Amino acid sequence: MKKSRNENNMATKSLNKNLHSARTAKTDEFYTQLVDIEKELKNYKEQFRGKVVYCNCDDPFESNFFKYFASNFNALGLKKLIATSYSGSPIVGGQLPLFEMAGSKGKQPLKFEIKEVPDTDKDGAINLDDVKYLLKHDKNTSTPLKGSGDFRSEECIKLLKEADIVVTNPPFSLFREYVAQLMENKKKFLILGDQNAITYKETFGYVKDNKLWVGYDNGGTKWFQVPMDYDISTESRKKIVNGVKYFSMGRILWFTNLDTTKRHENIVLYKKYTPKEFPKYDNYDVINVDKVSDIPMNYNGVMGVPITFVDKYNPKQFEILGVANSARWIGYKCLTLIQGRKIYNRILIKRKK
């Protein structure tokens, strides 16, 4: 029987939606390397003591976040480690093929709770040989999840409420929603995200209000493991090591609300203001500063600085007023144009007296 135009339209819309969902899921399959986790987490050790840590976007079979916290459970003095796996992951067993779970059905999502990590080989250190036996310990459990393991599900939100600190690499496509959930539940967190997340309408307010800032290891290139069939067109952004495919995407930052020493350090300023070097934007009494290191030491008005400023930001030294580019602004009315020339995203700041 011939389908109606409305039926064909509905089918097309459904297909497009499914294709978009598939592409989105694909772009979220980024797995953080252990070396990057170790470089960042070493700065917060005392803040984890006695805490319940939840990795809610991390299949323990493959996640290096789970691997890090399980291996360092005693050194960090954790109270409990919780991790939830999810259905549909394409590389189950790729990063952390440690467990053979009784009753586990392939990629069935699971909840892992670690309350104690015994040193089974009595060598004084906790390593992956010890971690293999974690779930055989009486105080540790693994149970199937009723749903898919999505961080937005009712059972995962219940686990979130139990946690003190959330640490993970959340889906980049859902970053806004993910952060909003953490804020709503008043959780401490340390997560990875794209640098441009600073300028999102939904998250910039947290930056401006000092409820969200960036961590320590935000320089250099971070390589993420991706499925082998993941298409990477730019040669310089891909590599294959020992049969594992890696992808580097833009500048990835650590976002957190855990205290850092760097956010209490003043930016050392040495330049003096001159109208020629620091022109004003068209129709706005705001000067443009192209480099954070060039912020003039003797200018007390509003300045537009690169978004990399947030990595050096001390809230006692400067006030963040807004963010702007040539198309829109948030928090402070200003378009970043100089003689009609477009300037990239700028954080608008003012020195505190």
Order of alpha helices (4+ residues) and beta strands (2+ residues): alpha-beta-alpha-beta-alpha-alpha-beta-beta-alpha-beta-alpha-beta-alpha-beta-alpha-beta-beta-beta-beta-beta-beta-beta-beta-beta-beta-beta-beta
